[in-house]
């Protein structure tokens, strides 16, 4: 079990009540709360938005984190944009998350390093996480240059009850690769320790963070 599990919050503003403006406000408040609480990564995963809308929201999220960093020098939360390297570069995010069928991490690094938006005077290295669904996917992601692998769905998906859970045995196999593997899918405070015991470097989740007091969740997970 890792000494300090990595924590990875995946956003879904559709779960918040109210109109679109209210949901965005709630999401940005939750992003602020996650950063204050010490969550390591925040993946902006609002797949229903147009590119323009996503860039606008991503820019607001980046500003929230930048404001936090100005007041908390030790803050290290990394903002990742789901599947859009161009938007991540445009808003100054820390990296991207790639779907299993997305472009390769190596291609993302080429785009990132060659982009004028990246800036020759910055030492920021893009962070890339990749969705993986089988143990073999983990090694492929590592070979392609990913920094993190999200292995899912370990315990199933609430919104997709027909999705077959990978289970803890497959998670343990996935964690044998030399890349941090985060467990995703049906993770709760009650079963998170089983994922860490299986070798996971951390926990990724939507509802676990978004539907609860993040400070309390982070404290509980870090105490496992």
Helices and strands as residue ranges (DSSP letters): E 6-10, G 13-15, H 20-37, E 41-44, H 51-71, E 78-82, H 85-91, E 95-98, H 105-114, E 127-132, H 135-144, E 148-151, H 167-174, E 180-183, H 192-197, E 202-205, H 207-210, H 214-222
